[in-house]
Amino acid sequence: MKTKKELISIAKNIEMRENYDSLFKYACTYLFGMKKRGITETSEFFEMLRYSEERPRNVKKHFGISGKGNDDLIKNWCGLMLRYRNSFFAGLSIDELRQLFGYCSYEAKIKKEL
């Protein structure tokens, strides 16, 4: 189990854009739903990201995003998170991923406000 300090350190190394806020929030919500269903492996989460990267228009509403041009935002973010799977996210549990995405959402929101 990673400490809060370690998770914050990982969050600081993740590419952060101000418009990623809702995507990180969605990731937290999705991971929480997985935990409530009793799922302990993160593979379902990464499968959802792969599906979303391939079909961003189909999942736009779930991510809390609307409007033109946001398909690319979803596609880019999902691709980025999938690339991090074997580096930053390697070995993280559902709880750790959820906490990490919570930090990332907070950081993205701060960037948005600046």
Buried (B, 14 or more C-beta within 10 A) or exposed (E): EBEEEEBBEBBEEBEBBEBBBBBBBBBBBBBEEBBEEEBEEBEBBBEBBBEBBEEBEEBBEEBEBEEEEBBEBBBBBBBBBBEBBEEBBEEBBBBBBBBBBBBBBBBBBEBEEE
